[in-house]
Amino acid sequence: MNKNESERLKMICGKVAEGCMGMRMRNAARVMGNFYDGHLKPSGLKATQFTLLNAICLNPSLSIGRLANFLQIDRTTLNRNLKPLERKGLIQSVAGRDPRTRTLNLTAAGTRTLKQALPLWLEAQSAVVRLLDKHVETFADDLHTLEKLGT
């Protein structure tokens, strides 16, 4: 590759780095995850774990497959993320009506942990909403629109 081609490639790569929505969303997601993780730290939960406990609270006795669909993540990732919660005794997994399926419920410890984490999550959520100010509803709508890319 000659010098002109190399410079042209660098220019194009610079434009990609500036405008790539995928990269910007991943960076924003990482920053947001770290922000929520920091707020949730006193509860012993990561933001992803909080999300799982919250989803299980909203959908008791839901199968792992249906929970994966609800959260729009693959079952392998979900299973990997559920294992620490199960080891900590925050959730329990039991055989469903069909013995090939498992359903999930919060344990008493999981309910206590979720209750402890909720005010911490609310602090983080309030800070994000304040930061986004008048853009929060539009941003939420835009994120909902982007989620449709996965369907």
C-alpha positions as CSV (number, residue, x, y, z in Angstrom):
1,M,0.0,0.0,0.0
2,N,1.5,3.4,-1.0
3,K,1.5,6.5,1.2
4,N,-1.7,8.0,-0.5
5,E,-3.6,4.8,-0.1
6,S,-2.5,4.6,3.5
7,E,-3.6,8.2,4.2
8,R,-6.9,7.6,2.5
9,L,-7.5,4.5,4.5
10,K,-6.7,6.4,7.8
11,M,-9.1,9.1,6.8
12,I,-11.9,6.6,6.1
13,C,-11.2,4.8,9.4
14,G,-11.3,8.1,11.2
15,K,-14.8,8.8,9.8
16,V,-15.9,5.3,10.8
17,A,-14.5,5.8,14.4
18,E,-16.4,9.2,14.6
19,G,-19.7,8.1,13.2
20,C,-20.1,4.3,13.8
21,M,-23.3,4.0,15.8
22,G,-22.4,0.4,16.8
23,M,-19.2,1.5,18.4
24,R,-20.8,4.5,20.0
25,M,-23.6,2.4,21.4
26,R,-21.2,-0.2,22.8
27,N,-19.1,2.6,24.4
28,A,-22.3,4.2,25.9
29,A,-23.5,0.8,27.1
30,R,-20.2,0.1,28.8
31,V,-20.2,3.6,30.5
32,M,-23.8,3.1,31.5
33,G,-23.2,-0.4,32.9
34,N,-20.2,0.8,34.9
35,F,-22.2,3.8,36.2
36,Y,-25.1,1.5,37.4
37,D,-22.5,-1.1,38.7
38,G,-21.0,1.6,40.9
39,H,-24.3,2.6,42.3
40,L,-25.4,-1.0,43.0
41,K,-22.0,-2.1,44.5
42,P,-23.3,-1.9,48.1
43,S,-26.0,-4.5,47.3
44,G,-23.3,-6.9,46.0
45,L,-25.0,-6.9,42.5
46,K,-23.8,-5.9,39.1
47,A,-26.3,-4.1,36.8
48,T,-26.8,-7.2,34.7
49,Q,-27.6,-9.2,37.9
50,F,-30.0,-6.6,39.1
51,T,-31.7,-6.7,35.7
52,L,-32.1,-10.5,36.0
53,L,-33.5,-10.4,39.5
54,N,-35.9,-7.7,38.4
55,A,-37.0,-9.7,35.4
56,I,-37.6,-12.8,37.5
57,C,-39.5,-10.8,40.1
58,L,-41.8,-9.5,37.3
59,N,-42.1,-12.9,35.7
60,P,-42.1,-15.6,38.4
61,S,-41.9,-19.2,37.3
62,L,-40.9,-18.2,33.8
63,S,-38.9,-20.7,31.9
64,I,-35.3,-19.9,31.0
65,G,-36.2,-19.9,27.3
66,R,-39.0,-17.4,27.8
67,L,-36.9,-15.2,30.0
68,A,-34.2,-15.2,27.4
69,N,-36.8,-14.0,24.9
70,F,-38.2,-11.4,27.3
71,L,-34.6,-10.0,27.8
72,Q,-33.7,-10.5,24.2
73,I,-30.5,-12.4,25.0
74,D,-29.5,-15.9,24.0
75,R,-30.0,-18.8,26.3
76,T,-26.3,-19.6,26.7
77,T,-25.6,-16.0,27.9
78,L,-28.6,-16.1,30.2
79,N,-27.6,-19.4,31.7
80,R,-24.0,-18.1,32.3
81,N,-25.4,-15.0,34.0
82,L,-27.8,-16.9,36.1
83,K,-25.3,-19.3,37.7
84,P,-23.7,-16.7,40.1
85,L,-27.2,-15.7,41.3
86,E,-28.1,-19.4,41.9
87,R,-24.7,-20.0,43.7
88,K,-25.4,-17.0,45.9
89,G,-28.9,-18.4,46.7
90,L,-30.7,-15.5,45.2
91,I,-32.7,-17.5,42.7
92,Q,-33.8,-21.1,42.4
93,S,-34.3,-23.1,39.3
94,V,-36.8,-26.0,39.3
95,A,-38.0,-28.4,36.7
96,G,-41.0,-27.0,34.8
97,R,-44.1,-28.8,33.7
98,D,-42.0,-30.3,30.9
99,P,-38.9,-31.9,32.7
100,R,-36.7,-30.6,29.9
101,T,-37.4,-27.0,31.0
102,R,-36.4,-25.1,34.1
103,T,-38.3,-22.2,35.7
104,L,-36.9,-19.5,37.8
105,N,-38.0,-17.8,41.0
106,L,-36.4,-15.4,43.5
107,T,-35.5,-16.9,46.9
108,A,-36.2,-15.0,50.1
109,A,-32.5,-13.9,50.0
110,G,-33.0,-12.8,46.3
111,T,-36.1,-10.8,47.3
112,R,-34.1,-9.1,50.2
113,T,-31.2,-8.3,47.9
114,L,-33.5,-6.9,45.2
115,K,-35.2,-4.7,47.8
116,Q,-31.8,-3.5,49.0
117,A,-30.7,-2.8,45.5
118,L,-33.8,-0.9,44.3
119,P,-33.1,2.4,46.1
120,L,-29.5,2.2,44.7
121,W,-30.8,1.6,41.2
122,L,-33.3,4.6,41.7
123,E,-30.3,6.9,42.5
124,A,-28.5,5.8,39.4
125,Q,-31.7,6.1,37.3
126,S,-32.4,9.5,38.6
127,A,-28.9,10.7,37.8
128,V,-29.2,9.5,34.2
129,V,-32.6,11.0,33.8
130,R,-31.3,14.4,35.2
131,L,-28.3,14.2,32.8
132,L,-30.5,13.5,29.8
133,D,-33.0,16.1,31.0
134,K,-35.5,17.0,28.2
135,H,-34.1,14.3,25.9
136,V,-34.9,11.3,28.1
137,E,-38.2,10.4,26.5
138,T,-36.8,10.8,22.9
139,F,-33.8,8.8,23.9
140,A,-35.9,6.0,25.4
141,D,-38.0,5.9,22.3
142,D,-34.9,5.8,20.1
143,L,-33.5,2.9,22.2
144,H,-36.9,1.1,21.8
145,T,-36.7,1.6,18.0
146,L,-33.1,0.3,18.0
147,E,-34.1,-2.8,19.9
148,K,-36.3,-3.7,16.9
149,L,-33.1,-4.4,15.0
150,G,-32.9,-7.6,17.0
151,T,-36.3,-8.9,15.9
